[in-house]
């Protein structure tokens, strides 16, 4: 078959544990910050809720999110906040725009007070893709940090300039591995699914999702950058999202390539590009 039928025109990349990494305890630290800041913000609008109470509410929030995410659907940032307010206050409260903004700032504050770190190989990979004329897209599921905030994080990390397309689950209402989020990204990149390689660390969301959507896939298989404390905590969103992939094996999913570090991705893409 002619090489042109195999040409990779674009690459999409996962965000968490692929480009942005965490150290052990990061999720717990962010949860503490979120509890403290939400408690203060709620107090400012007349709702008394201690950080301990907020911690309990956030566990409820995680369970609710997991029930929605199980069908690969998504919850908006503002709906998450409304859920927290209703559980913290014990009643349905009308939240005006000014109050919503105050609570939103408290809700997303942990990512700035305790930020993740960028994989050292990320800049080199993204620059190589751009210099090679590849379209570059991001496909990211979100947790309690919404897409509009993650854009700011990417800007702060100095890599947002490399991306042609940024797709966040809370903004499109769909989560990986639903093939719709991959097809939406392919459309935005102006490429057919067969002309795109997707890179990510999650066997279900990234490798299985990408393959089912017709993408070529590279699985990043490593424990580097994973908050293992959070993964051992069954109430954490990190653990909950990992649980969705329990039972899947690499042999069953068969990603096109498997790498153990992001700096191996360039060679893997070159091999796929050569067919």
Buried (B, 14 or more C-beta within 10 A) or exposed (E): EEEEEBBBBBBBBBBBBBBBBBBEEBBBBBBBBBBBBBBBBBEEBEBEBBBEBBBBBBBEBBEBBBEEBEEBEBBEBBEBBBBBBBBBBEEEBEBEEEBBEBBBEBBBBBBBEBBBEBBEBBBBBBEBBBEEEBBBBBBBBBBBBBBBBBBEBBEEBEBBEBBBBBBBBBBBBBBBBBBBBBBBBBEBBEBBBBBBBBBBBBBBBBBBBBBBBBBBBBBBBBEEBBBEBBBEBEBBBBBBBBBBBEEBEEEEBEBBBBBEBBBBBBEBBEEBBEE
